[in-house]
Amino acid sequence: MMKSNKKENAISKIDIPIKNFLKNRTSRRDFLKWIGFSTASVTLAACKGPVIKSIPYVVKPEVITPGLPTYYASTMIDSFDIGSVLVKTREGRPIKIEPNLTSNYFNTTSARIQSSLLSLYDEKRLKNPFIKGNKCSWNQIDSYVISHLEKISEIEKDIVILSSSYPSFSTKKLIQDFTKTYPTTKWITYDAISYSKALDAAKEIFGFRAFPLFDLSKTELIVSFNADFLGDWSPENMSNSYARNKNPEKSMIQHIQIESNMSLSGANADIRISKKPSDIEKMLFEVYQKLVLKKDTNSEMGKKITDLIQKKGSKSVVFADGSKEAYIFSFLINKKIHSQALQKNKFVLSKESDDDKLKDFIKNLEKEKVGALLIHNTNPVYSLPYSLSHSLKKFLRKIPVTISFSMKKDETNELMDVLTPIPHWLESWGDTHPVTGIYTLIQPTIQCIFNTRQFQDSLMIWGKTPEKNYYEYLKNIWEKEIIPKSNVSSFQEALFHGVVEKKENIIQKKNLLSNKKYYIDEKNQLDKNFELRLYTKTSLGDGHQHDNPWLQELPDPITRTTWENYLTISYDDAKKIGIKNWYTGTGAMNGHCVDLIKDHKILIKDLPVYIQPGQAIGSIGLSFGYGQKIGKFSKMIKGKNAYVLYENFHLIQKNIQIKKVNKIHKFACIQLQNTTAGRNLVKETDLETFLKHSKEIWNEEEKIFTHKGMLPPENISIWNDPVVKEKDKKGHHFHLSIDLNACIGCGACIIACHSENNVPIVGKEEIRKSRDMHWLRVDRYYSEKENSRGEFLKDPKVSFQPVMCQHCENAPCETVCPVGATSHGEQGQNMMAYNRCVGTRYCANNCPYKVRRFNWFNYTNNQKFDFHMNNDLGKMVLNPDVVVRSRGVMEKCSLCIQRTQSVIGVAKKENRKIKDEEFETACSISCPTKAITFGDVNDKNSHILEKIKDQRNYKLLEFLGIRPNISYQLKIRNLK
């Protein structure tokens, strides 16, 4: 029995009725029952299906079946990313994001798209609406807002809706209806990372203000001028069509990258040329003059590139980034050569940035013309350049009514009157129009966890729209204007597929190109100061998901660092200034810091410096997305806000000075060995050698010296029993193959593995101690170019190699485990019995690949690791098919054994043969380039067997004789 005062302290957060019930003396059973109810209440609420039943992508029973997943087709969209996805749910909880291959566009799931799932279960989300800091009801919000909007409409002041690009067909119609009620309404699109210069250039050249759509599947030559097209240069991911054309044939794509920062595109280029941004734009102008204006150039490099483009003709494509002029030059070149990569009458419509309208809005604020401001899902106080952000903060409080539609508190909505919490995209209805002729639907996969309301529902109530809710409005619009002209017959069928096609004709205005000449601004060409190239990281993008621990701990593909941003600088420039990176006695990396100065003003203080191989001399780089002052990790992360430097929304900032300071920064770097140290780990050759010579020249088979002579590893076993041949194996035998030619190092597979296998987040301090828990890592190696000994820091080649447990047939980890916790299954998987593991770590010591991870702590229910696994809401993301490991236990890749066994069980129950495509791992499903192939080698018609028989196939450290079940296909560079 317990005293009532102790009970009240213990349950202070429980509802009043429960408190009153427990004031009486009660039994221990009753007490625990009520405590259990309170902690599970959020879970029970969330486990209900959506308010309006959605249509599963895969036909399942209408009622949730415990233990069986249900998939829903939907669209992920936030302030930066968009993607057609399948949402895997278990017992009403979304637990995994996978690509929707029904869609031909936006059908890849990047690390950010997959990680957006975790944001659904963020305990720091806004849970209720507020007026001037006071919690209130939605009725109070509606009364307050409607009364103010009516007054503002009467005095004819502007009602401004400020949002990031939101290509929603139904929302645009809704805002038109809203404008009928409030005629002074204006919708202004503001993207933190602006595409305005590209859109303005496209309007001038193509007569339509939208980003051109490119397809690289038939391209034989790419020349990119500072455009990271494998990153975020284009709103539509191009890695898929890029990888499809990387097959080693005569027509294999050749990729030349001219850039200042080492980017993902530059790392994958066959030929990479490092130059500072002003020199790159000058070279682009020379190529433009030669190809379009027929003027000769004195540049030797310009002549070579021009000759290559002319030789390949329409099978070439030119990309450029930076100024509006750079986009114009590249678009004109592509039109001149009739590039097949440029899709006719097809445009990407997902970005609508307009810098001029935003600047006009800031001017109207100063003139007090704005009566109401509605900000939807964007944070301009944080992300605007310093001058504009300062003006916005100054005039924001002078606006009569300000309303924020946001999921979380941020720098902007702290200054606003009304906070209206919006649901996560997984709790919402909606649609998008991302590409010409393509429409997608968003449907909820879980009931709203908190007291939130969609932006559209609020507009409908305030604008007095006749429909009851946004779902009805959306359905009516689609049934009236989209479904009749599309490839589906009903709204239900559209929900089933998640994407529909509709015939559309783009109206392109005629332009007078022949009457206009374009030039570059050659000012500051000889300036001695640095040129800064601002860029987006693969992990954080524009910073919208800065509070997402999966993304914060995702290693950058190039620098291999986590949890921060930094200034990248070349080795030569760092040496001149006296900047160094060094390793401490514990193996962690430290480095010097600098102040960033422009026009004698310190813009960023104590900025860490990372010496980046391949960085152009005279240039520096800094990534967006860090430096938020509000958020769960704002105190933990020491990143800096690069948006303060984003003047005029230009990625290139000139006349930047750096000054070394005394502060030392501690990096959380996951890979410190940057080269293979002469070992043949990442095998590669050039296309000419591959086509002209036999396999023995470019992929020599490794052999082991024995008393019987030199033998191939597959003929040797550490056991006394004869080696079991593949043909003698019965049942399933799983194998995984990774094509190094297709892997671009994007890290989507790492997040997929985290999501599928409940991999914990450990934080920056543990990363510094080399205690990361990633089951899969993507190693990045630098190598010297031929005949350039010692030039690795200046102009390196880059190779990526995903490494996970290799599931060796003769696994060295199995022989040393004293308790038999790790063993080998008949299906080829190296297995772990977590309950048997006593944490000796002998297996990790004996593993040549170093892929085993040790739980140094209990990462669940541990306040030291306050990420998502120590609160009830965060735990809802966990996959119930995979156990959560405890302290002292070793863990590693299992080749997603839970998925393979599920497929086998379903096929057995249905009494049918398993199809080859049914066997997938989390990483193989999510790989945007399909570099990872998984399957059953005993299926003679399987895709994996074709990969293994390919001449490019090899195994990592095969000479050890441990016979891995993971193989690689060597990398080929087109250097012709």
C-alpha positions, -999 to +999 in steps of 0.1 A: +000+000+000+011+036-007+003+069+010-017+093-011+008+122-011+035+099-026+009+087-052+002+123-062+039+131-067+043+100-088+014+108-111+015+145-112+012+145-150-019+122-151-054+137-158-074+151-129-100+123-129-073+097-124-058+118-096-091+119-078-096+082-082-062+075-067-067+098-037-084+068-020-063+040-008-060+014-035-043-018-044-009-021-061-026-038-090-050-009-095-022+016-092-001-001-119-031-005-141-038+032-141-001+041-145+001+017-175-030+033-190-016+068-188+018+060-204+001+040-232-026+065-239-007+083-267+001+049-283-035+037-281-047+070-297-022+068-325-028+031-333-063+039-345-066+041-383-070+074-401-102+094-395-112+087-431-102+052-443-073+052-467-068+027-495-038+004-489-013+001-517-012-037-512-047-051-508-051-062-472-080-068-448-098-036-438-092-042-402-056-041-389-041-076-386-016-077-357+018-088-370+012-080-406+023-048-423+000-026-444+014-003-471+000+030-481+010+050-512+016+087-503+038+116-510+064+130-487+068+168-489+083+194-467+101+228-473+128+212-494+121+175-504+094+157-522+090+120-531+065+094-541+066+068-513+051+037-498+045+039-460+048+007-441+026+005-410+024-020-382-006-020-359-015+015-372+020+029-367+041+041-397+076+025-392+093+026-426+094+048-458+101+030-491+100+041-527+068+040-547+080+025-580+046+030-596+057+066-601+081+074-629+093+106-612+104+114-577+105+077-569+137+076-549+138+078-511+168+099-500+182+098-465+161+129-457+128+115-471+132+083-451+142+102-419+111+124-420+094+094-405+112+100-372+099+136-371+064+122-367+073+109-333+091+140-320+081+148-284+089+184-290+062+190-316+036+216-309+006+199-292-020+226-290-028+260-305-017+292-288-027+329-289+000+353-276+017+325-256-015+312-240-029+278-247-064+279-263-090+260-282-095+259-320-128+278-316-109+306-299-083+306-327-111+308-354-130+336-337-098+356-332-085+352-367-118+357-386-125+389-367-090+403-375-091+392-412-125+409-417-112+441-403-080+440-424-100+432-455-122+463-449-092+486-446-077+469-478-043+460-463-025+430-476-032+395-462+001+377-471+005+339-471+042+332-470+052+295-476+078+274-491+072+259-525+040+239-522+030+225-557-005+214-546-032+216-572-060+216-546-043+241-522-039+266-551-076+262-558-084+267-521-063+299-519-082+312-549-114+305-530-099+321-499-091+352-520-127+356-530-136+361-493-105+382-486-096+400-519-063+415-507-048+380-502-013+374-517+006+341-518+043+345-518+066+316-522+099+316-503+124+288-503+153+288-479+175+274-507+163+296-536+157+282-571+147+316-583+177+322-605+173+289-623+135+295-628+141+330-641+167+317-666+143+289-677+115+314-683+139+335-704+152+306-725+123+281-726+094+306-722+081+288-690+091+295-654+099+260-642+130+239-638+138+218-669+135+180-666+166+160-675+169+123-682+205+110-684+197+074-695+207+081-732+235+106-724+271+098-732+288+130-719+280+152-689+299+184-684+290+200-651+301+235-641+298+236-603+264+219-604+260+191-579+234+173-600+237+141-579+229+162-549+203+190-547+210+210-579+178+197-595+146+193-575+142+158-592+168+132-583+189+123-613+210+096-597+188+068-611+191+077-648+228+085-642+235+051-628+215+033-655+240+047-680+271+037-661+271+001-675+306-005-689+299-005-726+312+016-755+284+041-749+290+043-712+285+079-699+316+101-694+313+126-666+335+157-664+330+179-633+345+214-629+339+226-594+353+243-563+340+222-534+344+185-535+307+175-541+289+142-545+289+147-582+326+156-583+334+125-562+317+103-588+331+121-619+355+103-643+374+135-647+373+162-620+389+197-624+391+219-594+388+257-599+374+286-579+339+297-588+348+328-608+372+308-630+345+281-635+320+307-648+346+322-671+353+287-685+315+282-690+313+315-708+341+305-732+324+272-740+291+291-746+309+315-769+325+287-789+294+266-793+266+292-795+283+324-807+310+306-828+338+326-812+372+311-807+386+308-772+422+310-760+416+285-731+432+251-738+408+234-714+378+253-729+388+240-764+391+204-752+357+205-735+341+222-765+355+196-788+342+168-766+307+183-766+307+188-804+319+152-809+291+137-788+265+163-801+230+156-788+242+129-765+259+155-744+244+177-717+258+207-698+249+216-663+258+248-644+251+264-611+256+298-594+243+330-612+213+334-634+238+339-663+254+305-656+220+288-659+213+307-691+246+297-707+240+260-699+204+261-712+214+278-744+242+253-750+218+224-744+193+239-769+221+245-794+233+209-794+197+195-791+206+176-760+186+144-757+188+147-719+166+178-719+130+165-720+107+184-743+075+199-729+083+184-695+092+205-665+098+201-628+070+221-610+079+214-574+099+246-570+084+281-573+109+303-555+106+340-564+132+363-549+118+395-564+084+390-548+099+382-514+120+414-515+088+434-525+071+418-495+099+430-472+095+466-486+058+464-481+064+455-444+085+486-440+057+507-456+032+490-432+011+478-461+007+443-446-022+438-423-019+400-417+009+375-422+003+338-424+036+318-425+032+282-435+060+257-426+090+279-431+114+298-408+125+330-425+139+347-394+165+319-393+170+313-430+169+347-446+202+364-454+213+387-425+200+420-440+165+406-449+162+387-416+170+418-396+143+438-415+118+410-410+124+408-373+122+445-370+087+448-386+072+415-377+057+427-344+042+458-361+018+436-383-017+436-367-020+398-368+006+372-374-002+335-377+023+306-378+014+272-392+042+250-379+050+216-364+075+229-339+087+261-322+113+280-342+129+314-344+101+328-365+070+317-346+085+329-313+078+364-327+042+357-339+008+361-322-010+329-332+006+294-332-015+269-351+002+235-349-001+215-382+001+177-385+030+157-399+027+148-436+020+112-424-011+125-406-024+146-435-044+147-467-032+165-497-018+163-533+011+176-553+018+184-590+055+179-591+061+173-629+042+182-660+013+157-664+020+140-630-002+144-599+003+126-566-018+121-535-010+124-498-030+103-474-028+099-436-014+066-423-021+074-387-046+095-368-033+129-356-013+122-324-017+158-311-043+185-312-033+197-347-051+209-378-041+212-414-032+245-430-059+239-456-086+231-430-079+264-413-081+283-446-115+266-453-129+277-419-116+312-421-125+316-458-160+300-452-157+273-478-188+252-481-171+218-478-170+202-443-132+194-444-102+194-467-106+157-475-140+165-491-126+195-509-096+175-522-118+146-534-143+169-552-115+188-570-099+155-581-131+139-593-140+171-612-108+183-627-081+155-626-096+120-626-117+124-659-086+133-679-062+109-662-052+072-665-074+061-635-111+058-632-118+068-596-104+087-566-101+053-548-079+040-576-058+071-575-052+066-537-043+030-544-015+039-568-006+072-551+002+088-585-017+095-617-009+108-652-028+134-670-023+148-705-011+184-703+003+209-728+028+234-716+023+268-730+058+281-738+062+318-747+083+324-778+117+341-769+140+362-791+173+345-783+190+357-815+186+393-805+201+390-771+237+385-760+248+373-726+280+383-707+296+375-674+306+400-647+343+399-645+346+422-614+368+409-586+384+384-609+418+393-595+407+397-559+431+381-534+403+372-509+385+339-509+354+329-529+328+311-507+307+284-522+276+277-501+262+242-505+237+217-490+247+185-472+232+152-481+220+148-446+204+181-436+195+198-469+180+232-460+179+224-423+142+218-420+149+185-402+177+198-380+162+181-349+163+147-365+190+125-348+191+100-377+202+128-400+226+145-375+244+112-371+245+103-408+281+107-419+287+132-447+297+112-478+328+133-484+342+145-451+327+116-431+319+139-402+286+141-382+267+165-360+281+198-374+291+219-403+325+235-409+345+256-434+362+235-461+395+248-474+423+235-496+455+221-482+476+249-498+455+277-484+454+261-449+491+258-449+495+295-457+472+306-429+486+280-404+454+260-401+457+223-393+436+192-385+452+166-363+445+134-345+445+131-307+458+103-286+423+087-284+421+087-322+396+116-325+402+146-349+406+182-338+411+213-358+416+251-358+388+276-360+385+309-379+364+340-381+346+347-414+349+384-424+334+405-451+337+443-455+356+444-422+326+428-403+328+394-386+299+375-400+306+341-383+328+336-353+348+305-343+340+285-374+357+251-375+379+244-405+381+211-423+410+206-447+393+191-478+413+172-504+403+185-539+391+219-527+400+245-553+428+269-542+413+303-534+379+289-526+362+278-494+329+260-487+302+261-460+270+241-457+235+253-450+211+238-424+229+243-391+230+270-364+193+270-352+189+285-318+157+268-310+152+230-309+160+198-291+197+197-303+203+234-305+226+234-275+243+201-284+252+210-320+278+237-324+270+243-361+269+278-377+242+295-397+254+298-432+222+317-443+236+349-429+261+349-458+234+341-485+232+377-497+210+382-528+203+344-526+236+338-544+255+305-537+288+322-545+299+350-522+331+369-530+356+390-511+355+367-480+384+369-455+392+344-429+412+350-397+426+322-375+415+323-339+427+304-308+397+281-304+402+244-310+372+224-324+365+187-317+352+170-348+330+139-347+345+121-377+336+086-384+365+077-408+400+090-403+418+066-427+414+084-460+433+061-483+435+023-488+472+025-479+481+005-510+457-024-504+434-034-533+401-029-515+382-008-540+391-024-573+388-002-604+400+002-639+394+024-669+369+017-697+395+012-724+414-014-704+381-032-695+369-034-732+403-044-747+418-068-722+407-100-705+396-103-669+430-115-658+444-080-665+418-058-647+403-082-622+429-107-613+416-137-593+432-138-559+448-171-549+462-185-517+495-203-513+490-238-499+510-270-497+490-280-528+501-249-546+482-217-554+445-223-550+415-200-553+398-192-519+366-210-527+385-243-528+400-239-493+383-244-460+395-241-424+373-271-416+382-307-421+350-314-440+351-310-478+341-276-491+304-275-498+299-265-535+271-241-544+254-268-565+251-291-534+233-265-513+196-270-508+169-245-500+177-208-500+211-193-499+213-155-498+239-133-513+243-095-517+261-077-545+272-041-546+280-024-579+307+002-572+301+017-605+265+026-595+271+035-558+272+073-555+277+073-517+245+091-509+238+073-476+202+064-483+210+028-474+223+038-440+191+054-429+171+025-444+191+002-422+185+024-391+148+024-397+144-013-404+167-026-376+162-002-347+198+010-348+204+034-319+218+069-320+248+075-298+257+112-301+287+133-309+309+123-279+305+085-286+313+091-323+345+107-313+354+075-294+347+054-325+316+039-309+291+045-337+264+019-341+258+020-379+253-015-392+263-003-426+289+022-435+299+038-468+337+041-468+352+069-488+387+066-501+410+091-519+436+079-543+463+097-563+459+102-600+483+083-622+517+098-625+510+124-598+527+111-568+520+131-537+491+150-553+464+132-533+455+163-513+452+186-544+434+165-569+423+131-557+402+104-572+373+094-550+358+059-544+329+048-523+325+013-508+295+002-487+306-023-461+284-043-438+288-078-422+301-100-451+284-131-438+314-153-443+310-190-449+342-195-429+335-167-405+364-159-381+340-144-356+322-177-351+352-197-341+362-174-313+329-168-295+331-186-262+293-189-258+283-197-294+263-164-297+273-160-333+267-189-357+262-196-394+227-204-408+220-228-437+208-198-457+242-181-457+235-156-430+259-151-401+235-150-372+235-134-337+217-149-306+216-116-286+205-134-254+236-156-255+261-128-260+281-119-229+301-091-245+336-105-247+341-087-281+363-115-293+342-116-325+349-079-332+386-084-327+386-113-351+365-096-378+388-083-406+360-060-419+353-043-385+316-043-390+305-055-355+290-030-331+292-032-293+265-017-270+286+002-245+254+014-229+217+009-228+207+034-254+170+030-245+156+047-214+189+065-208+188+103-204+225+104-215+212+095-250+182+117-252+173+111-288+142+091-295+145+058-277+139+070-241+104+083-245+072+065-253+064+086-284+099+081-299+098+044-294+067+041-317+091+042-347+107+009-336+102-021-358+085-048-337+101-076-359+136-066-346+146-069-310+161-038-293+196-047-280+208-041-245+241-031-229+270-055-234+256-071-265+273-073-299+252-065-330+256-062-368+240-066-402+217-096-404+209-093-441+174-083-428+167-119-418+132-108-405+123-098-441+136-130-457+119-153-432+086-133-436+087-138-474+094-175-470+066-179-445+040-161-466+049-182-497+047-214-477+013-204-464+001-196-499+017-228-513+036-210-541+071-204-553+088-173-543+095-147-569+130-133-572+120-097-566+103-106-533+137-111-515+149-076-505+169-060-477+162-025-464+193-012-481+185-028-515+150-014-516+161+021-508+192+024-530+183+051-555+208+038-581+200+001-575+237-005-567+227-031-541+212-064-553+200-091-529+187-125-537+188-163-536+218-177-555+201-212-556+174-196-578+191-202-612+170-173-628+178-148-600+193-114-607+219-119-579+233-150-598+238-129-629+258-104-607+280-131-592+288-146-627+297-111-640+334-106-649+335-075-627+326-095-596+351-098-567+350-103-529+366-080-503+397-095-487+391-127-505+427-138-500+419-145-463+399-176-474+368-168-453+345-169-483+321-139-478+285-139-491+288-103-500+305-094-533+314-063-552+316-053-588+346-033-596+345+004-605+352+016-641+361+051-651+356+065-686+388+084-691+387+085-729 
